[in-house]
């Protein structure tokens, strides 16, 4: 039945792309509403299929005599790839799906799953209900599920924020101690993160206990209000951001910061003959003019006293965009090789759709199988993806020509037989052009 269903679903996807656009606005709104319900119902079907895959793959691992502590490894990664998401999001989604469909038909949250299947509840809103009840036992969890999603429940009509608060309120009424205990444990998860923002800006965030978070914001706001009252021309947000920086670093926001930044850019962009984008590891593409200003700032003794600028050359084979390789016979990638791999892979895990920072330089084909430690046989992976790749049934290999005649490409095959290809990002300024024999000989000599 599934074999018949998949081609039909593909036909539906094709038909959706060809829907007529010459219709009234009322029909368009009706279409949007119908498609939203279809998305929600599809999410429910995905959740049920995910749990089936989880059970089947675990059984296959047990049959293959995988150690008990490793049973289940790699399953979430397969589901993430199937959904074109990171393994982290795949694992989080699988945990939600397990709650919704555990021990069917006696699932812990049958009414939530029913609302999803009917199209009335989205996957995101269902995950909120799962998260807000994860500290309850099964009986209390089913009580919240029935109260909000069963007959007479209003989960489908509440806003997302109101649904979150309603689920939390029910949980507190049923088991206050469990909710309080979860909140106490959450303090151990406090941390600080950084992620890129548009226009060479960054988001720096801190997950703090509520009293600390509110205290930080109130202190910054108080400084901003006083500065504005004294005639400071900066906006309230600017004063708060500058004050945060100054109190954390101890330096003035008006002074330059002494830090080390790697910057990957072409010689053409460096000497301002083109405006090809540069690449700032840990951030991403930046404008050539911004990169030049950064290098000029580093060279200016008036701006950074005693600062030095180091230029590291990375050679690219013309026409292919392949960085020149470096070889090593060591099992562990040497620091220079690991640094090279990080620059080639733009500091992001090579697993398709992952996007996590590189944590480990991994052998594509295992070193234990006799594979060498070379640029061609190494890739940057996050810890989760590296562990998934070591799970039972996974295989990976670099494609022929990877790193020399074609940008480095890895083919990874999951235990289900599905193969995914990961190609190294194009370096800054790369354009696929023909190469003269003399140019190719020169780059071959460099390599």
C-alpha positions as CSV (number, residue, x, y, z in Angstrom):
1,X,0.0,0.0,0.0
2,X,2.9,2.3,0.8
3,X,4.5,1.6,-2.6
4,X,1.2,2.8,-4.2
5,X,0.9,5.8,-1.9
6,X,4.4,7.3,-2.6
7,X,3.9,7.8,-6.3
8,X,0.5,9.3,-5.7
9,X,1.9,11.7,-3.1
10,X,4.5,12.8,-5.6
11,X,1.8,13.4,-8.1
12,X,0.0,15.6,-5.5
13,X,3.2,17.6,-5.0
14,X,3.6,18.1,-8.8
15,X,-0.1,19.2,-9.0
16,X,0.4,21.7,-6.2
17,X,3.1,23.5,-8.2
18,X,0.6,23.8,-11.1
19,X,-2.3,25.3,-9.2
20,X,-4.0,28.1,-11.1
21,X,-3.2,31.6,-10.0
22,X,-5.9,33.5,-11.9
23,X,-8.5,33.1,-9.1
24,X,-10.2,35.5,-6.7
25,X,-8.7,36.5,-3.4
26,X,-11.4,34.6,-1.6
27,X,-10.3,31.4,-3.4
28,X,-6.7,32.2,-2.6
29,X,-7.5,32.5,1.1
30,X,-9.4,29.2,0.9
31,X,-6.5,27.6,-0.8
32,X,-4.0,28.8,1.8
33,X,-6.3,27.4,4.6
34,X,-6.6,24.1,2.9
35,X,-2.9,23.8,2.2
36,X,-2.2,24.6,5.9
37,X,-4.5,21.7,7.0
38,X,-2.7,19.5,4.4
39,X,0.7,20.4,5.9
40,X,-0.5,19.6,9.4
41,X,-2.0,16.2,8.3
42,X,1.3,15.4,6.5
43,X,3.2,16.2,9.7
44,X,1.1,13.6,11.5
45,X,1.8,11.0,8.9
46,X,5.5,11.8,9.0
47,X,5.5,11.4,12.8
48,X,3.9,8.0,12.6
49,X,6.3,6.9,9.8
50,X,9.3,8.2,11.9
51,X,8.3,6.0,14.9
52,X,8.0,3.0,12.6
53,X,11.5,3.7,11.2
54,X,12.9,4.1,14.7
55,X,11.4,0.7,15.8
56,X,12.6,-1.1,12.6
57,X,16.1,0.3,12.7
58,X,16.6,-0.5,16.4
59,X,15.4,-4.0,15.7
60,X,17.9,-4.4,12.9
61,X,20.7,-3.1,15.1
62,X,19.8,-5.5,17.8
63,X,19.8,-8.3,15.2
64,X,23.2,-7.2,14.0
65,X,24.4,-7.5,17.7
66,X,25.2,-3.8,18.1
67,X,26.1,-3.1,21.7
68,X,23.0,-2.1,23.7
69,X,24.4,1.3,24.6
70,X,24.7,2.1,20.9
71,X,21.3,0.8,19.7
72,X,19.4,3.7,18.1
73,X,22.5,5.7,17.0
74,X,22.1,7.2,13.6
75,X,18.3,6.9,13.4
76,X,17.7,10.6,14.1
77,X,20.3,11.5,11.6
78,X,18.5,9.5,8.9
79,X,15.2,11.2,9.7
80,X,16.9,14.7,9.6
81,X,18.3,14.0,6.2
82,X,14.9,12.7,5.0
83,X,13.3,16.0,6.1
84,X,16.3,18.1,4.9
85,X,17.1,19.2,8.4
86,X,20.0,18.9,10.8
87,X,20.4,15.7,12.8
88,X,19.8,17.8,16.0
89,X,16.4,18.8,14.7
90,X,15.8,15.3,13.5
91,X,16.4,14.0,17.1
92,X,14.2,16.6,18.6
93,X,11.4,15.8,16.2
94,X,11.8,12.1,16.8
95,X,11.4,12.6,20.5
96,X,8.1,14.4,19.9
97,X,6.9,11.7,17.5
98,X,7.6,9.0,20.0
99,X,5.4,10.7,22.6
100,X,2.6,11.1,20.0
101,X,2.7,7.5,18.9
102,X,4.2,5.5,21.7
103,X,2.4,2.1,22.0
104,X,-0.4,2.8,19.5
105,X,-3.3,3.0,20.0
106,X,-2.5,3.7,23.6
107,X,-0.4,6.7,22.9
108,X,0.3,9.3,25.6
109,X,-1.3,12.1,23.6
110,X,-3.9,10.5,21.2
111,X,-6.0,13.7,20.9
112,X,-3.0,15.8,19.9
113,X,-2.1,13.3,17.2
114,X,-5.8,13.2,16.1
115,X,-5.9,17.0,15.8
116,X,-2.7,17.0,13.7
117,X,-4.0,14.2,11.4
118,X,-7.2,16.2,10.9
119,X,-5.2,19.3,9.9
120,X,-6.3,21.4,12.9
121,X,-3.0,21.5,14.8
122,X,0.5,22.2,13.4
123,X,3.6,20.2,14.2
124,X,5.1,23.2,16.0
125,X,2.1,23.6,18.3
126,X,2.0,19.8,19.0
127,X,5.7,20.0,20.0
128,X,4.8,22.8,22.5
129,X,2.3,20.5,24.2
130,X,4.8,17.7,24.3
131,X,7.5,19.9,25.8
132,X,5.2,21.5,28.4
133,X,4.1,18.1,29.7
134,X,7.4,16.2,29.5
135,X,7.8,16.4,33.3
136,X,4.4,14.7,34.0
137,X,3.7,11.0,34.3
138,X,1.7,9.3,31.6
139,X,-1.6,9.6,33.4
140,X,-1.3,13.4,34.0
141,X,0.0,13.8,30.4
142,X,-3.1,12.2,29.0
143,X,-5.2,14.4,31.2
144,X,-3.7,17.6,29.7
145,X,-4.0,16.0,26.2
146,X,-7.7,15.4,26.7
147,X,-8.4,18.8,28.3
148,X,-6.8,20.8,25.5
149,X,-7.2,18.6,22.4
150,X,-10.1,16.3,23.3
151,X,-13.8,16.9,23.0
152,X,-14.4,20.4,24.2
153,X,-10.8,21.4,24.1
154,X,-9.7,24.6,22.5
155,X,-6.1,23.9,21.5
156,X,-6.9,24.5,17.8
157,X,-8.3,28.0,18.4
158,X,-5.7,29.3,20.9
159,X,-2.7,31.4,19.9
160,X,0.7,29.7,20.2
161,X,1.6,31.7,23.3
162,X,-1.8,31.0,24.9
163,X,-1.5,27.3,24.1
164,X,1.9,27.2,25.8
165,X,0.5,29.0,28.9
166,X,-2.6,26.7,29.1
167,X,-0.5,23.6,28.9
168,X,1.9,24.9,31.6
169,X,-1.1,25.9,33.8
170,X,-2.6,22.4,33.6
171,X,0.8,20.8,34.4
172,X,1.1,23.0,37.5
173,X,-2.3,22.0,38.7
174,X,-1.6,18.3,38.2
175,X,1.9,18.1,39.6
176,X,3.4,21.3,40.9
177,X,6.5,19.6,42.3
178,X,7.4,18.1,38.9
179,X,7.2,21.5,37.2
180,X,9.3,23.1,39.9
181,X,11.9,20.4,39.8
182,X,12.1,20.8,36.0
183,X,12.6,24.5,36.4
184,X,15.4,23.9,38.9
185,X,17.2,21.5,36.5
186,X,16.8,24.0,33.7
187,X,19.2,26.4,35.4
188,X,22.0,23.9,34.7
189,X,21.4,24.6,31.0
190,X,22.3,28.3,31.1
191,X,24.7,29.3,28.4
192,X,25.7,32.0,25.9
193,X,25.5,31.6,22.1
194,X,26.5,33.6,19.1
195,X,25.2,33.4,15.6
196,X,25.6,35.5,12.4
197,X,23.2,38.4,11.7
198,X,22.8,40.3,8.4
199,X,25.1,43.2,7.5
200,X,28.2,42.0,9.4
201,X,26.4,41.9,12.7
202,X,26.0,39.1,15.2
203,X,23.4,38.0,17.7
204,X,24.9,37.2,21.1
205,X,22.3,35.6,23.4
206,X,22.3,34.3,26.9
207,X,19.9,31.7,28.3
208,X,19.6,32.7,32.0
209,X,17.2,32.0,34.9
210,X,14.4,34.5,34.7
211,X,15.4,36.6,37.7
212,X,18.9,37.0,36.2
213,X,17.7,37.7,32.7
214,X,15.2,40.3,33.9
215,X,17.9,41.8,36.1
216,X,20.4,42.1,33.2
217,X,17.8,43.8,30.9
218,X,16.6,46.1,33.7
219,X,20.2,47.3,34.5
220,X,20.9,48.0,30.8
221,X,17.6,49.8,30.3
222,X,18.3,51.9,33.4
223,X,21.7,53.0,32.1
224,X,20.1,53.8,28.7
225,X,17.3,55.9,30.2
226,X,19.9,57.9,32.2
227,X,22.1,58.4,29.2
228,X,19.1,59.5,27.0
229,X,17.9,61.9,29.8
230,X,21.4,63.5,29.8
231,X,21.3,64.2,26.1
232,X,23.2,61.1,24.7
233,X,22.5,61.1,21.0
234,X,22.5,57.3,20.7
235,X,19.2,55.4,20.7
236,X,18.2,53.4,23.7
237,X,19.1,50.2,22.0
238,X,22.5,51.5,21.0
239,X,23.3,52.6,24.6
240,X,22.2,49.2,25.9
241,X,24.3,47.3,23.4
242,X,27.4,49.5,24.1
243,X,26.9,49.1,27.8
244,X,26.7,45.4,27.6
245,X,29.9,45.2,25.6
246,X,31.7,47.5,28.0
247,X,30.7,45.7,31.1
248,X,31.6,42.3,29.7
249,X,34.9,43.2,28.2
250,X,36.0,46.1,30.3
251,X,36.9,48.1,27.2
252,X,35.2,51.1,25.7
253,X,32.8,50.4,22.8
254,X,34.5,53.3,21.0
255,X,37.9,51.6,21.1
256,X,39.0,48.9,18.6
257,X,39.1,45.3,19.8
258,X,42.3,43.3,19.7
259,X,41.2,39.9,18.4
260,X,42.5,37.5,15.8
261,X,40.2,37.0,12.7
262,X,40.9,34.7,9.8
263,X,39.7,36.3,6.6
264,X,39.5,34.4,3.3
265,X,39.5,36.6,0.2
266,X,40.9,36.6,-3.3
267,X,44.0,38.7,-4.2
268,X,41.7,40.6,-6.6
269,X,39.4,41.6,-3.7
270,X,42.4,42.4,-1.5
271,X,43.8,44.8,-3.9
272,X,40.4,46.3,-4.8
273,X,40.4,45.3,-8.5
274,X,37.1,43.5,-7.9
275,X,34.3,43.4,-5.3
276,X,34.1,39.7,-4.9
277,X,32.7,38.7,-1.5
278,X,35.2,37.5,1.2
279,X,34.5,34.8,3.8
280,X,34.9,35.4,7.5
281,X,35.1,32.0,9.3
282,X,32.5,31.6,12.0
283,X,30.3,34.3,10.3
284,X,30.1,33.7,6.5
285,X,30.2,35.9,3.4
286,X,31.2,39.6,3.9
287,X,31.5,42.5,1.5
288,X,34.9,43.0,-0.1
289,X,34.9,46.7,1.0
290,X,34.2,45.6,4.6
291,X,37.0,43.1,4.4
292,X,39.5,45.6,3.0
293,X,38.5,48.1,5.7
294,X,39.2,45.4,8.3
295,X,42.7,44.7,6.9
296,X,43.4,48.4,6.7
297,X,42.4,48.9,10.3
298,X,44.7,46.1,11.3
299,X,47.6,47.7,9.5
300,X,47.0,51.2,11.0
301,X,49.1,51.8,14.0
302,X,46.9,54.8,14.9
303,X,44.0,52.4,15.2
304,X,45.5,49.3,16.7
305,X,48.8,50.0,18.4
306,X,51.4,47.4,17.3
307,X,48.8,45.3,15.4
308,X,50.1,42.8,12.8
309,X,48.4,41.5,9.7
310,X,49.2,38.0,8.6
311,X,48.3,36.9,5.1
312,X,47.7,33.2,4.6
313,X,47.6,32.1,1.0
314,X,45.1,29.4,-0.1
315,X,45.6,28.4,-3.8
316,X,42.6,27.5,-5.9
317,X,42.7,25.4,-9.0
318,X,41.3,27.5,-11.8
319,X,38.0,26.4,-13.4
320,X,37.2,23.9,-10.6
321,X,37.3,25.9,-7.4
322,X,39.3,23.1,-5.7
323,X,41.7,24.2,-2.9
324,X,45.2,22.7,-3.2
325,X,45.5,19.6,-1.1
326,X,47.9,18.7,1.7
327,X,48.7,15.1,2.8
328,X,49.6,13.5,6.1
329,X,50.2,9.9,7.2
330,X,49.0,10.6,10.7
331,X,45.7,9.1,11.9
332,X,44.7,12.4,13.6
333,X,44.5,15.3,11.2
334,X,47.4,17.7,12.0
335,X,46.5,21.2,13.1
336,X,47.4,22.8,9.7
337,X,45.4,20.1,7.9
338,X,42.4,20.6,10.3
339,X,42.6,24.3,9.8
340,X,42.7,23.9,6.0
341,X,39.6,21.6,6.1
342,X,37.8,24.1,8.3
343,X,38.5,26.9,5.7
344,X,37.5,24.6,2.8
345,X,34.2,23.6,4.4
346,X,33.5,27.2,5.6
347,X,33.6,26.0,9.3
348,X,30.2,24.3,8.9
349,X,29.5,20.6,9.3
350,X,29.4,18.9,5.9
351,X,26.3,16.8,6.6
352,X,23.6,18.1,4.3
353,X,21.2,20.6,6.0
354,X,23.1,20.4,9.4
355,X,24.8,23.8,9.6
356,X,26.4,23.2,13.1
357,X,30.0,24.4,13.6
358,X,32.8,21.9,12.8
359,X,33.9,20.1,15.9
360,X,36.0,17.2,14.5
361,X,38.0,16.6,11.4
362,X,36.7,13.2,10.2
363,X,38.0,10.5,7.9
364,X,35.4,10.1,5.1
365,X,36.4,6.4,4.7
366,X,37.6,5.1,8.0
367,X,41.3,5.1,8.9
368,X,40.7,1.7,10.4
369,X,39.9,0.4,6.9
370,X,43.2,1.6,5.6
371,X,42.2,4.9,4.3
372,X,44.7,7.8,4.4
373,X,44.6,11.1,6.3
374,X,44.4,13.4,3.3
375,X,42.4,16.5,2.3
376,X,40.4,14.3,-0.1
377,X,39.6,11.7,2.6
378,X,38.7,14.2,5.4
379,X,35.8,16.5,6.1
380,X,34.6,18.7,8.9
381,X,31.7,17.3,11.0
382,X,29.9,18.3,14.2
383,X,30.1,15.7,17.0
384,X,26.5,14.5,16.5
385,X,27.0,13.8,12.8
386,X,30.4,12.1,13.4
387,X,28.8,9.7,15.9
388,X,25.9,9.1,13.5
389,X,28.3,8.2,10.7
390,X,29.9,5.6,12.9
391,X,26.6,3.9,13.6
392,X,25.7,0.5,12.1
393,X,25.0,0.5,8.4
394,X,26.4,3.9,7.4
395,X,28.9,4.2,4.6
396,X,30.7,7.2,3.2
397,X,33.3,7.8,0.4
398,X,34.8,10.8,-1.4
399,X,33.7,10.9,-5.1
400,X,36.4,10.5,-7.8
401,X,38.2,13.7,-8.5
402,X,37.1,15.2,-5.2
403,X,39.5,18.0,-4.3
404,X,41.5,18.0,-7.6
405,X,39.3,18.2,-10.6
406,X,36.0,18.8,-8.8
407,X,35.1,20.6,-5.5
408,X,35.4,18.1,-2.7
409,X,32.2,15.9,-2.7
410,X,31.3,13.1,-0.3
411,X,28.6,10.5,-0.9
412,X,27.1,9.2,2.4
413,X,24.7,6.2,2.3
414,X,22.3,5.7,5.2
415,X,21.3,2.2,6.4
416,X,18.0,2.4,4.4
417,X,20.1,2.8,1.2
418,X,19.4,6.4,0.6
419,X,22.5,8.3,-0.6
420,X,23.1,12.0,0.1
421,X,25.9,14.1,-1.6
422,X,27.7,16.9,0.2
423,X,29.8,19.3,-1.9
424,X,32.3,21.7,-0.4
425,X,31.2,25.4,-0.7
426,X,32.7,27.4,-3.5
427,X,35.6,29.6,-2.2
428,X,35.3,33.4,-2.5
429,X,35.6,34.7,-6.0
430,X,35.4,31.3,-7.7
431,X,34.0,31.3,-11.2
432,X,33.9,28.2,-13.4
433,X,36.1,29.2,-16.3
434,X,38.3,27.4,-18.7
435,X,42.0,27.2,-17.8
436,X,45.0,27.5,-20.2
437,X,47.6,24.7,-20.1
438,X,50.2,27.1,-18.7
439,X,47.9,28.2,-15.8
440,X,47.0,24.6,-15.1
441,X,50.7,23.6,-15.0
442,X,51.4,26.4,-12.6
443,X,48.7,25.3,-10.2
444,X,49.8,21.7,-10.5
445,X,53.3,22.8,-9.5
446,X,51.9,24.6,-6.5
447,X,49.9,21.6,-5.4
